[in-house]
Amino acid sequence: MIKAILVVALLVSLCYAYFQRRKSRLVAVGIALTGVAGIYFVLYPSHTSSLAARLGVGRGADLVFYCWIVSSLFIWIDLQFKILTLQVAVTELNRELALRNPRLPDRTNPAGESPPPKP
């Protein structure tokens, strides 16, 4: 029963990879490879254990866990770079908007506080 649930979830990830291929080919390929490997190792768990033994890891589950940690690290780093890129883009957009629509400071309110709303 659990194998069927895992295979269906991994098939859904393959569908997601298929639809992401136009946005980011690298991400789509990574998701697809992970999904195919996941389906293979779900259907043949003894192969995971034998691969783990060849790599010097005690159990197949440990190997899967270590691979998950490494892939999560790469995903985290990629997301950090994307966030930094978006922050720079937002700063540049704000600067461009400020230069296109300059406003003089309000001399009646030097602290820059907005005046109270009129009733």
N, C-alpha and C positions, 0 to 999 in steps of 0.2 A: 504494500500500500504506500509506504513512504517513498519507494523508488518511483512510483507513478507520479506522485506529487512533485518530486524533485525534477523528474524529466519534463513534466509539463511546465514548471517554472523556468527551466532552462530553455525550453522551446520558445517561451514568451520572450526571454532575453534575446534569442536569435531573431525573432520578429522585430524587436526593438532595434537590434543592430542593422537589420535590413532597412528600416525606415530612417536610420541615422546616417546612412552611407553618403548621402549628398551633403550633409552638414559637416561631417568630419569623418573622412575615410579611415584615418588612423584609429579613432575611437570605435568605429563600427567593426573594423578588423579585430581589434582587441577584444571587444565584447563577443564577437562571433567565435574566435578561437577559444576564449574562456568557456563559452557555452558548449561548444563541441567537446572540449576536453572534459567538462563537467558531466555531460551526458555519458561519455565513454566510461568515466570512472564511477559513475553511479551504477551503470549496467554491469561493469566488471570491477568490483572493489578489490579483488585479489591482485589485479594488475597495479593498483595504487600501492598496495603493500609491497609488492616485489620491486616497483620503481623506488619506493622509499628505502628499501633495504640496499639497493644499488647506490643510492645517493648518501647513505650513511645515516638516515633518519630511522628512528625506531619503528614507527607505525605509519600506515598510509594516512590516517587521520591527522597525524602530526605534520606530515608533508603538506596536506591540503591547508592546514592552519598556517603554516609558515608562508606558503604561496599567497594566502589571503592577506597576511600582514604586509608582504612586499608590495602586492598590487594596491593595497589600500594606501600605502605610503606614496606610491607614484600618483595615485588619484588625488591625494591631498596636496601634493606639490603642484600638480597641474592646476588644481582649483585655486591655489594661492596665487599662481602667476596670472590666471584669468581675472581674479579679483583686483590685483594690482593694475593690470591693463585697463580694466573698466574704471578704476579710480582715476587714472591718468586721463582717460577719455572724457569723463565727467568734468574734471577740472578744466580741461581745454575747452569744452563746450560752454561751461560757465564763464570762463574768461572771454570767449568770443561774444557771448551774449552781453556781457558787461561792457565790452568795447563798442558794440553796435548800438546799445541803448544807454548812453551815459546819463546819469542824473546828478545834479548838484546836491550836496548835503543840505539838510534842513537846518537853517541858521537859528530857528526859534527853539529847536530841541537839540542842543549840542551833544547830549548823551547818546543820541541815536535811538532812544526809546520811542515806540509808537505812541501817538496820542490816544487818550481814552476815547472809546466810541461815543458818538453823539447820540443822545436819546431821541 
